[in-house]
Amino acid sequence: MSEGTIVHVEVVGKDQPALQSFYSDLFGWELDKDNQGGYGMYRQGELTGGIGATPDGSAGHVTFYVKVEDPHAAITRAEANGGSVVMPYAEVAPDVKFALVADPEGHIVGIM
């Protein structure tokens, strides 16, 4: 998988069961809900996705995560181009490391 490839997409919102049902029914996605909090995971080739609830019950969003060779350099480039760091690069689960950056208008993008 080359740098710049989208590797994960996440949809979160207030009503996790309704969102999971909507996307599962709409696209025929088989969701694995045997995850923390019932987070629904799916796979399409090398792309993974997840559908869950926002941790604080706030309005939802869609985030895409992009593979990069040097996450720290990508974060620096994001900031140099008017973006900001929302979540610093960190390991959030075994073998899952990412950062969240916002573009100049506040849209969130994951850097993996």
Secondary structure as UniProt FT lines:
FT   TURN            3..4
FT   STRAND          6..13
FT   HELIX           16..27
FT   HELIX           36..38
FT   STRAND          40..44
FT   TURN            45..46
FT   STRAND          47..53
FT   TURN            55..56
FT   STRAND          61..66
FT   HELIX           71..80
FT   TURN            81..82
FT   STRAND          84..93
FT   TURN            94..95
FT   STRAND          96..102
FT   TURN            104..105
FT   STRAND          108..111
//
